[in-house]
Amino acid sequence: MNTTISEAKSHPVVSSEHWLSERKTLLAREKELMRLHDQVATERRALPWERVEKDYVFDTAEGRRTLSDLFDGRRQLLVQHFMFGPGWEQGCPSCSFMADHTDGMNVHLAQRDITVIAISRAPLADIERFRQRMGWQFRWVSSHGSDFNHDFNVSFTPEQLAKGEVYYNYGIRPFPAEEAPGVSVFYKDDAGQVFHTYSTYGRGVEVMMGAYNMMDLTPKGRDERDVPHKMEWVRHHDRYTSGQGPAAASCCATRT
């Protein structure tokens, strides 16, 4: 990883008084950031909504279900756009890193009127095989044969990829794969109407990566190489071994 022994030895070491003074200065900056975070969250909730007019249908373990059905009796639906395309042997390692956080959060989110679900274009049988391997309990459905992924700009056709650029993260940009990560939020009103309220892509998907927040507290931080793809170290949680090198299979471009 990046931080070498010599860098660690060269780090400033000061008295307790000096350390406390520096820590209080940083605390003021942290509180400033928290207030900005709260302000942006308020602005996010104030965004206008768009009505979902298309009748999306998904393959689920319970049979064919509409987007409205996926709310599971709650008003709010949080979707992880999980990179797992038709014909893939397994899901994206970086999206799997995100999903590793879901089961622990689910019981708490349900208490706040939120249903969480993962959606991928892979056939349901492939999704179920991989989900069981990973030991996940959260619901994961297939949009195979649906326009859902394309409409929410997380799947790209061969024709789009051939142009060298696709529409992703609210702009035209190069993208190296047919699938992309994202998180979308929907709301269902008393009349059963479904609204799209928010989507985030690129580094926005770090909202699901609680482990990153913990890493950010440590001296070495995320300890990622200075390359375009910062998540090359990530493996599926059942594929970590000691002393491993960069992970060639990691595929989420979360720095976009």
C-alpha positions as CSV (number, residue, x, y, z in Angstrom):
1,M,0.0,0.0,0.0
2,N,1.0,3.7,-0.2
3,T,2.1,4.6,3.3
4,T,5.7,3.5,3.8
5,I,7.7,3.0,7.0
6,S,9.8,6.0,6.2
7,E,6.7,8.2,5.8
8,A,5.3,6.9,9.1
9,K,8.6,7.7,10.9
10,S,8.7,11.2,9.4
11,H,5.2,12.1,10.6
12,P,5.2,14.9,13.3
13,V,5.2,13.8,16.9
14,V,4.3,16.6,19.4
15,S,3.5,17.2,23.0
16,S,0.0,16.5,24.4
17,E,-0.7,20.2,24.5
18,H,0.3,20.8,20.9
19,W,-1.7,17.7,19.8
20,L,-4.9,19.0,21.6
21,S,-4.5,22.4,20.0
22,E,-4.3,20.9,16.5
23,R,-7.2,18.6,17.3
24,K,-9.4,21.4,18.3
25,T,-8.6,23.3,15.1
26,L,-9.6,20.2,13.1
27,L,-12.7,19.8,15.2
28,A,-13.9,23.2,14.1
29,R,-13.4,22.1,10.5
30,E,-15.3,18.8,11.1
31,K,-18.3,20.7,12.6
32,E,-18.2,23.0,9.6
33,L,-18.4,20.0,7.3
34,M,-21.2,18.4,9.3
35,R,-23.3,21.6,9.0
36,L,-22.6,21.7,5.3
37,H,-23.6,18.1,5.0
38,D,-26.9,18.8,6.9
39,Q,-27.6,21.8,4.6
40,V,-27.0,19.7,1.4
41,A,-29.3,17.0,2.8
42,T,-32.0,19.5,3.3
43,E,-31.5,20.8,-0.3
44,R,-31.6,17.2,-1.5
45,R,-35.0,16.6,0.1
46,A,-36.3,19.8,-1.5
47,L,-35.6,18.6,-5.0
48,P,-38.6,18.3,-7.2
49,W,-39.8,14.8,-8.1
50,E,-40.6,13.2,-11.4
51,R,-43.5,10.7,-11.8
52,V,-42.5,7.3,-13.0
53,E,-44.7,6.7,-16.0
54,K,-43.3,3.5,-17.4
55,D,-44.6,0.1,-16.0
56,Y,-41.3,-1.6,-15.1
57,V,-41.6,-5.3,-14.2
58,F,-38.9,-7.3,-12.5
59,D,-38.1,-11.0,-12.0
60,T,-38.2,-11.8,-8.3
61,A,-38.1,-14.9,-6.1
62,E,-41.9,-14.4,-5.7
63,G,-42.5,-14.0,-9.4
64,R,-42.9,-11.0,-11.7
65,R,-43.3,-7.8,-9.7
66,T,-43.7,-4.1,-10.6
67,L,-41.6,-1.3,-9.3
68,S,-44.6,-0.4,-7.1
69,D,-44.6,-3.9,-5.6
70,L,-41.0,-3.6,-4.6
71,F,-41.8,-1.0,-1.9
72,D,-43.0,-3.9,0.2
73,G,-45.6,-1.8,2.1
74,R,-43.4,1.2,2.7
75,R,-43.4,4.6,1.1
76,Q,-39.7,4.9,0.3
77,L,-37.6,2.6,-1.9
78,L,-33.8,2.8,-2.0
79,V,-32.3,1.0,-5.0
80,Q,-28.7,-0.1,-5.4
81,H,-28.0,-0.4,-9.1
82,F,-25.7,-3.4,-8.8
83,M,-23.3,-4.1,-11.7
84,F,-24.1,-7.6,-12.7
85,G,-24.8,-8.1,-16.4
86,P,-26.2,-11.0,-18.4
87,G,-23.5,-13.6,-18.9
88,W,-21.3,-12.4,-16.1
89,E,-19.9,-15.1,-13.8
90,Q,-20.2,-12.9,-10.7
91,G,-21.2,-9.4,-9.6
92,C,-18.8,-6.5,-9.5
93,P,-16.4,-6.6,-6.5
94,S,-16.9,-2.9,-5.7
95,C,-20.7,-3.2,-5.9
96,S,-20.3,-6.2,-3.6
97,F,-18.3,-4.1,-1.2
98,M,-21.3,-1.7,-1.1
99,A,-23.8,-4.5,-0.7
100,D,-21.8,-6.0,2.2
101,H,-23.2,-3.1,4.3
102,T,-26.8,-3.6,3.4
103,D,-28.0,-6.4,5.7
104,G,-26.8,-4.6,8.8
105,M,-28.6,-1.4,7.9
106,N,-31.8,-3.0,6.6
107,V,-33.6,-3.5,10.0
108,H,-33.0,0.1,10.9
109,L,-34.0,1.6,7.6
110,A,-37.2,-0.4,7.7
111,Q,-38.1,1.5,10.9
112,R,-37.8,4.7,8.9
113,D,-40.3,3.6,6.2
114,I,-37.5,2.6,3.8
115,T,-37.2,-0.6,1.7
116,V,-33.8,-1.4,0.3
117,I,-33.4,-3.5,-2.8
118,A,-30.6,-4.3,-5.3
119,I,-31.4,-4.4,-9.1
120,S,-29.3,-5.9,-11.8
121,R,-29.7,-7.0,-15.4
122,A,-28.4,-10.5,-14.8
123,P,-31.0,-13.3,-14.9
124,L,-32.5,-14.0,-11.6
125,A,-31.0,-17.5,-11.4
126,D,-27.5,-16.0,-11.7
127,I,-28.3,-13.4,-9.1
128,E,-29.6,-16.0,-6.6
129,R,-26.5,-18.2,-7.1
130,F,-24.2,-15.3,-6.4
131,R,-26.3,-13.9,-3.5
132,Q,-26.2,-17.3,-1.8
133,R,-22.4,-17.6,-2.3
134,M,-22.0,-14.2,-0.6
135,G,-24.4,-15.0,2.2
136,W,-26.5,-11.9,1.7
137,Q,-30.2,-11.7,2.9
138,F,-31.3,-8.5,1.3
139,R,-33.7,-8.7,-1.7
140,W,-32.2,-8.6,-5.1
141,V,-34.2,-8.7,-8.3
142,S,-33.6,-8.9,-12.0
143,S,-34.4,-6.2,-14.5
144,H,-33.5,-8.6,-17.4
145,G,-35.6,-7.7,-20.4
146,S,-36.6,-4.3,-18.9
147,D,-35.6,-0.8,-19.8
148,F,-35.1,0.1,-16.2
149,N,-31.3,0.0,-16.2
150,H,-31.0,1.9,-19.4
151,D,-33.5,4.5,-18.4
152,F,-31.6,5.2,-15.2
153,N,-28.3,5.4,-17.1
154,V,-26.5,2.5,-15.4
155,S,-26.4,0.1,-18.4
156,F,-25.1,0.9,-21.9
157,T,-25.7,-0.7,-25.3
158,P,-22.9,-1.9,-27.5
159,E,-23.8,1.0,-29.8
160,Q,-23.4,3.5,-27.0
161,L,-20.1,2.0,-25.9
162,A,-18.8,2.0,-29.5
163,K,-19.0,5.8,-29.5
164,G,-16.4,5.9,-26.7
165,E,-18.6,8.0,-24.4
166,V,-21.9,7.4,-22.6
167,Y,-24.3,9.5,-20.6
168,Y,-23.4,8.8,-17.0
169,N,-23.4,10.8,-13.7
170,Y,-25.3,13.6,-15.5
171,G,-22.8,14.2,-18.3
172,I,-21.2,12.6,-21.3
173,R,-18.0,10.8,-20.4
174,P,-15.9,7.7,-21.2
175,F,-16.9,4.6,-19.3
176,P,-15.1,1.2,-19.5
177,A,-18.0,-1.2,-18.9
178,E,-21.5,-2.1,-20.0
179,E,-22.8,-1.7,-16.4
180,A,-22.3,1.2,-14.0
181,P,-23.0,1.7,-10.3
182,G,-25.6,4.0,-8.8
183,V,-28.2,4.5,-6.1
184,S,-31.7,5.7,-6.8
185,V,-34.6,6.7,-4.5
186,F,-38.3,6.5,-5.1
187,Y,-41.5,7.5,-3.2
188,K,-45.0,6.0,-3.4
189,D,-48.0,8.1,-2.4
190,D,-51.4,7.1,-1.0
191,A,-52.8,6.8,-4.5
192,G,-50.1,4.3,-5.5
193,Q,-48.2,6.7,-7.7
194,V,-44.5,6.2,-7.8
195,F,-42.0,9.1,-8.1
196,H,-38.3,9.2,-8.7
197,T,-36.8,11.6,-6.1
198,Y,-33.1,11.2,-6.4
199,S,-30.2,9.3,-8.0
200,T,-26.5,9.4,-7.4
201,Y,-23.6,7.9,-9.4
202,G,-19.8,7.9,-9.5
203,R,-18.4,8.8,-6.0
204,G,-21.9,9.4,-4.9
205,V,-22.3,5.7,-4.3
206,E,-19.9,6.0,-1.4
207,V,-23.0,6.6,0.7
208,M,-23.3,2.8,1.0
209,M,-19.6,2.3,1.9
210,G,-19.5,2.7,5.7
211,A,-16.1,1.0,5.8
212,Y,-14.6,3.9,3.9
213,N,-15.8,6.3,6.6
214,M,-13.9,4.2,9.2
215,M,-10.8,4.1,7.0
216,D,-10.9,7.9,6.7
217,L,-10.3,8.1,10.5
218,T,-7.0,6.1,10.4
219,P,-3.5,7.4,9.7
220,K,-3.2,5.5,6.4
221,G,-6.7,6.4,5.4
222,R,-8.0,4.5,2.3
223,D,-4.4,3.9,1.3
224,E,-5.3,3.7,-2.4
225,R,-2.9,4.1,-5.2
226,D,-2.9,7.4,-7.2
227,V,-4.6,5.8,-10.3
228,P,-7.9,6.6,-12.0
229,H,-9.5,3.5,-10.4
230,K,-9.1,3.8,-6.6
231,M,-10.9,0.6,-5.7
232,E,-8.4,-1.9,-7.3
233,W,-7.7,-3.4,-3.8
234,V,-11.3,-4.5,-3.3
235,R,-12.2,-8.3,-3.5
236,H,-15.4,-10.2,-2.9
237,H,-15.4,-10.7,0.8
238,D,-14.8,-14.5,0.3
239,R,-11.8,-13.9,-1.9
240,Y,-9.4,-12.0,0.3
241,T,-6.0,-13.6,1.0
242,S,-3.0,-12.3,2.8
243,G,-0.3,-10.4,0.8
244,Q,-2.5,-10.0,-2.3
245,G,-1.8,-7.5,-5.1
246,P,-4.1,-5.3,-7.0
247,A,-7.5,-6.8,-7.9
248,A,-7.9,-6.9,-11.7
249,A,-11.6,-7.8,-11.4
250,S,-12.8,-4.7,-9.6
251,C,-15.0,-2.8,-12.0
252,C,-16.8,0.2,-10.4
253,A,-15.6,3.6,-11.6
254,T,-16.5,5.4,-8.4
255,R,-14.2,8.3,-9.1
256,T,-16.2,9.6,-12.1
